[in-house]
Amino acid sequence: MIVVTMQKASQVMGGVDILSPMGLTILTIGILFTVGVPLIMILRGKKD
C-alpha cells in the first residue's frame, strides 16, 4: 500500500535532475544557506 502510494507520488511530483544546471543551482543555494547563514551568525554575533 505504501509502496504504491510512493510510486504514484513520485510520478506526479516529478523533480529536477541533480546534475542539470537548475539542480546544481538549487543545490548550491541550499548549501550556501545551510552553511553560510549560521557561520555569519557565529562570526558576526552579538558584540558587548
Residue pairs with C-beta under 8 A, 6 or more apart in sequence:
16 22
16 23
16 26
17 23
18 24
18 27
